[in-house]
């Protein structure tokens, strides 16, 4: 997943990102169940990046969320589009930071468990 997020970040860093790329990256993020395990988790993402809110019946279906969001992205003017691109880039950077922190925590806990296993093995 980190490889994809790094690729999305590099794509979004350029100033002239085509709208289809922004729609594609947003689609990949929304459909990813590791980032958004529940549909309700998508709501803050949409609010922070695109300033969008949808009714409850739309939130129940990821495909409906995607359809409405893609339509919204294609209707954006250049200033709104640039703001959305920057917000999406910020969101991806936060996801990358969280994944790095989670890896550090996992590595630390696995090292500790190996160390503890070594102690119990020595007692036997």
C-alpha positions in Angstrom: 0.0 0.0 0.0 2.9 2.4 0.7 4.1 2.1 -2.8 0.8 3.2 -4.2 0.6 6.1 -1.7 4.1 7.2 -2.7 3.1 7.1 -6.3 -0.1 9.1 -5.6 2.0 11.6 -3.7 4.5 12.1 -6.5 1.6 12.5 -9.0 -0.1 15.1 -6.9 3.0 17.1 -6.3 3.0 18.4 -9.8 1.0 21.6 -10.5 -0.8 20.4 -13.6 -2.5 17.2 -12.6 -5.2 16.0 -15.0 -8.7 15.7 -13.6 -8.9 12.0 -14.5 -5.8 11.4 -12.3 -7.4 13.1 -9.3 -10.6 11.1 -9.9 -8.6 7.9 -10.2 -6.6 8.5 -7.0 -9.7 9.4 -5.1 -11.4 6.3 -6.4 -8.5 4.1 -5.4 -8.5 5.6 -1.9 -12.3 5.3 -1.4 -12.4 1.7 -2.6 -9.4 0.7 -0.4 -10.8 -1.1 2.7 -7.5 -0.8 4.6 -7.7 3.0 4.6 -11.5 3.2 5.1 -12.7 0.0 6.7 -16.3 1.4 7.0 -18.2 3.7 4.7 -18.7 6.1 7.6 -15.0 6.6 7.7 -15.1 8.1 4.3 -17.3 11.1 5.5 -14.4 13.0 7.2 -12.2 12.4 4.2 -14.7 13.9 1.8 -15.4 16.8 4.1 -11.7 17.7 4.6 -10.6 17.2 1.0 -13.6 18.2 -1.1 -15.8 19.9 1.4 -18.6 17.5 0.5 -21.3 16.0 2.6 -23.8 13.3 1.3 -27.0 12.0 2.7 -27.0 8.7 4.6 -28.4 6.6 1.7 -25.4 7.7 -0.5 -22.9 6.8 2.3 -24.2 3.3 2.3 -22.8 2.6 -1.2 -19.2 3.3 -2.1 -20.1 3.3 -5.8 -22.6 6.0 -5.2 -20.0 8.0 -3.3 -17.6 7.6 -6.2 -20.1 8.6 -8.8 -21.1 11.8 -7.0 -17.5 12.7 -6.1 -16.3 12.2 -9.7 -19.0 14.4 -11.0 -18.1 17.0 -8.4 -14.4 16.9 -9.4 -15.2 17.4 -13.1 -17.3 20.5 -12.3 -14.6 22.2 -10.2 -13.1 25.4 -11.4 -9.3 25.9 -11.5 -9.0 27.5 -8.0 -11.2 24.9 -6.3 -9.4 22.1 -8.2 -6.1 23.3 -7.0 -7.3 23.5 -3.4 -8.7 20.0 -3.6 -5.4 18.7 -5.1 -3.5 20.2 -2.2 -5.9 18.8 0.4 -5.7 15.3 -1.2 -1.9 15.6 -1.1 -2.0 16.5 2.6 -4.3 13.5 3.3 -1.9 11.1 1.5 1.0 12.5 3.4 -0.8 11.9 6.7 -1.6 8.3 5.6 2.0 7.7 4.8 3.1 9.1 8.2 0.6 6.9 10.0 1.7 3.8 8.1 5.4 4.5 9.0 4.5 4.9 12.7 2.4 1.7 12.7 5.4 -0.2 11.2 7.7 1.1 13.9 5.2 0.0 16.6 4.8 -3.4 15.0 8.6 -3.8 14.7 9.1 -2.8 18.4 6.4 -5.2 19.6 7.7 -8.1 17.5 11.2 -7.5 18.8 10.0 -7.5 22.3 8.0 -10.7 21.8 11.1 -12.4 20.4 13.1 -11.3 23.3 10.5 -12.6 25.7 10.4 -15.9 23.8 14.1 -16.1 24.2 13.8 -15.7 28.0 11.1 -18.4 28.3 13.1 -20.8 26.1 16.2 -20.2 28.3 14.2 -21.2 31.5 13.1 -24.5 30.0 
